[in-house]
Every structure is written in structure tokens, then in C-alpha cells.
Amino acid sequence: MACSSASIQDAAKVAQGAEYVLMVMGLDQTQEREDHDRTDLVLPGQQQNLITAVAKAAKRPIVLVLLCGGPVDVTFAKLDPHIGAIIWAGYPGEAGGVALAQVIFGDHNPGW
């Protein structure tokens, strides 16, 4: 389903009622892969608008997880005080969800 301004508003309403918000955004292999160059580094579609609207509506700063293989310009998120953390996860594979949960909940620190 394509992201429309109506679905962005719906997502912001859901975020208002949530204690914590984690957004998983980024690219898939239809947008980046071997022999397929992207023409820019921004998140595709309405992702930036969605992230900004949800972050603004949330009670606390959100966690933004990026799934992508290459660089993505998320300067807007870095400068947004409503976004408390940005995690670049690459394409984490089958155990990626568990690994992300362990990092987010403090059960594992990949820097140590």
C-alpha cells in the first residue's frame, strides 16, 4: 500500500497513544542492488514525511531503524529533537529482529 497523507495522519494518531515508537524504514532490493544505481540518497516515497509526522506526534523521542545496504541521507532525522536514536541495520537477515531487539532493550551493546 502506498503511503498517502491520510495514512501519515493515521500513523501520527497511533503514535500519540503509544508509550514508545520504533519506526523501521529504508530501502529494499528493488531500490538498491547490484547493477542498479540510485539517483539520490534520500529515503524513497513519503518516508521522510511519515517519520517527521510520527516523531512529532509521539510522547517521547522515537527510535528510527534504517534497513538499507548503502548510504541514505537522514540529516533531517539527525537534526530532529523528536528522534532520539537512529540505528542503521543494513539488511540484517533472519536473526535481525532478535538482534535489533537486544540492542534496543539494552541486552547487548555491539560497541563492546
Secondary structure, DSSP 4 states (H G I P E B T S, - for coil): ----HHHHHHHHHHHHH-S--EEEEE--TTTSBTTB--S-SSPSTTHHHHHHHHHHHSSS-EEEEEE-SS----HHHHT-TTEEEEEEEES--TTHHHHHHHHHTTS--TT-
